[in-house]
Amino acid sequence: MADKPIQILELFGGIGAPRCALRNLGVPVKSIDYVEIDEKAVRSYNAMFRNDLEYKTQTVVDWNLRPDILVHGSPCQDFSIAGHQKGADEGSETRSSLMWETIHIIENMGVWKPRVVIWENVKNVLSKHMRHNFVRYITEMLRLGYESSYEILDARDFGLPQNRKRVFTVSILGGPKFDFGKLRKRPMKPLREFLDERYEPCHVVKSPSMKAMIGEKKENFNGTIRVLTEDGYCDCVTTSQDRCPNSGVVRLEDGNYRLLTERECWRVMGFTDEDYEAALEVNASKKGYKNGTLYKQAGNSMPVPVLEAIFERLEGITNANRNS
């Protein structure tokens, strides 16, 4: 994809899904900065990439202002149907309004604006109540010289057995517009390839109220927890998997049900077991208890194979005009 390392700037960086995607593609990558407020996510990120180029904290004064790609998965809670839908109007001080900080950062970069900007968020950002902020974002990016295109992408179309639909917006400095129609899609692998025989008693559903919710999920969401089939897929992994398993549950031979484990949630997001083990090492939970931290980190992340497909289509674009 490139002769020299792709330089990425990760805002709201989470556990580094973009960096994982580039690694999986065999692309040399240098993270020139990584911004994440969640201390435990930073721990996982540093553990996952400790054998790569070392990440060092930089002040804005010493910033390398020449990223090839800027990726921001700004907080989605205030866009999400599952949240309170407070929106992201600038100055509202909601978490989702932090998206405007990305615009300000690009403005301050001057002539060294990134060649490509990728933004991921929940599909509700396109709803009638939230769309005005999405349209303004596109308009602001155009003002800064970017041609933007967007698409709702489903993780199931990229090999993962998870019903996870997210809006991806790709903005290219000076054009051309990114063609989502040329993304390389992959057949969905069955859930059985991601399930693990290793689970703890804490993963077995014991709460009578939760057991009462297990059944067939109707087309219109009514809170029912779906029973997963091994040749099918799970529903969207969320940050509250340890408390409310929106993804669904696995039926056990004794008639009971269990949650997807933390490792399984990382797998259906496209992370490797090595990624998971590195994060677990620095975010271990008390023995016999679910690890809410690792569930949250999976639910907050982006599906790695979706990013892989996007990066593949950016070949020849990211290093353009980076010879000086």
Buried (B, 14 or more C-beta within 10 A) or exposed (E): BBEEBBBBBBBBBBBBBBBBBBBBBEBBBBBBBBBBEBEBBBBBBBBBBEEBEEBEEEEEEEBEBBBBBBBBBBBBBBBBEBBEBBBBBBEBEBBBBBBBBBBEBBEEBEEEBBBBBBBBBBBBBBEEEBEEBBEBBBEBBEEBEBBBBBBEBBBBBBBBBBBBBBBBBBBBBEEEEBEBEEBEBEEBBBBEEBBEEEBEEBBBBEEEEBBEBBEEBEEEEEEBBBBBBEEBBBBBBBBBBBEBBBBBBBBEEEEEBBBBBBBBBBBBBBBBEEBBEBBBEBBEBEEEEBBBBBBBBBBBBBBBBBBBBBBBBBEEBBBEEBEE
